[in-house]
Amino acid sequence: MVEARWNGAVIARSDDTVVVEGNHYFPLESVDPGVLKPSATTSVCPWKGTAQYYSLVVNGAENRDAAWYYAEPKEAARAIRGRVAFWKGVTVG
């Protein structure tokens, strides 16, 4: 079982993560929906496509753009469709 933790809380837990470039992509349904706040931030990966972001809100603290996902990944990255990854101080393990 892989968990993602931030600010004293487990924000995601799954035994079905996909690891790409060292990042665990969790199924969206394994992430606590109450911690996700939509963000307008995007970035582009040449082989995965356009990433969209969520900020995390846990115990009154916000971690801007600390989660990302590819709503419409390119064919080479189809395994991460419907999945979310974390960074910016989120502990995954």
C-alpha positions in Angstrom: 0.0 0.0 0.0 1.4 3.4 -1.0 0.4 6.5 0.9 0.7 10.2 0.2 0.9 12.4 3.4 1.0 16.1 3.9 0.5 18.4 6.9 -0.1 15.5 9.2 -2.8 13.8 7.1 -3.0 10.9 4.7 -4.3 12.4 1.5 -4.2 9.3 -0.7 -3.8 5.6 -0.2 -3.7 2.9 -2.9 -2.1 -0.4 -3.8 -2.6 0.5 -7.5 -0.2 3.3 -8.3 1.6 3.8 -11.6 5.2 5.0 -11.3 6.3 7.4 -14.1 9.6 9.2 -13.9 9.8 8.4 -10.2 6.4 9.7 -9.3 3.5 7.6 -8.0 0.3 8.4 -9.8 -2.7 7.5 -7.6 -6.1 6.6 -8.9 -8.2 9.8 -8.4 -10.8 7.8 -6.3 -8.0 6.9 -3.8 -7.4 10.6 -3.1 -9.4 12.3 -0.3 -11.6 14.7 -2.4 -11.9 17.1 0.5 -8.2 18.1 0.2 -8.2 19.0 -3.5 -8.7 22.6 -4.6 -8.7 23.2 -8.4 -6.0 25.4 -9.7 -5.7 27.3 -13.0 -2.0 26.3 -13.3 -1.0 24.2 -16.3 2.3 22.9 -17.6 3.3 20.9 -20.7 5.3 17.7 -21.0 6.5 16.8 -24.5 5.5 13.2 -24.2 2.7 13.2 -21.5 0.7 16.3 -22.6 -0.7 19.2 -20.6 -0.8 18.8 -16.9 -3.4 20.5 -14.7 -3.0 21.1 -11.0 -4.7 21.0 -7.7 -3.7 22.8 -4.5 -4.0 20.8 -1.3 -5.9 22.2 1.7 -5.3 20.2 4.9 -5.9 21.3 8.5 -6.3 24.9 7.4 -3.0 25.1 5.4 -2.8 25.3 1.6 0.0 23.8 -0.5 -0.4 25.5 -3.9 -0.2 23.3 -7.0 1.1 20.3 -5.0 -0.8 17.8 -7.1 -1.0 17.3 -10.8 -2.8 15.2 -13.4 -3.2 14.7 -17.1 -6.9 14.9 -18.1 -6.1 14.0 -21.7 -2.6 12.4 -21.7 -0.9 11.6 -24.9 -1.0 8.0 -26.1 2.5 7.2 -24.6 1.2 8.2 -21.2 -2.3 6.6 -21.3 -1.5 4.6 -18.2 -1.8 7.8 -16.0 -5.2 8.9 -17.3 -7.5 9.4 -14.2 -4.5 9.5 -11.8 -2.9 12.2 -9.6 0.7 12.7 -8.5 2.1 14.8 -5.8 5.2 17.0 -4.9 6.0 20.1 -2.9 6.6 18.5 0.4 4.1 15.6 0.0 5.6 12.4 1.3 4.9 9.4 -0.8 5.8 5.9 0.3 
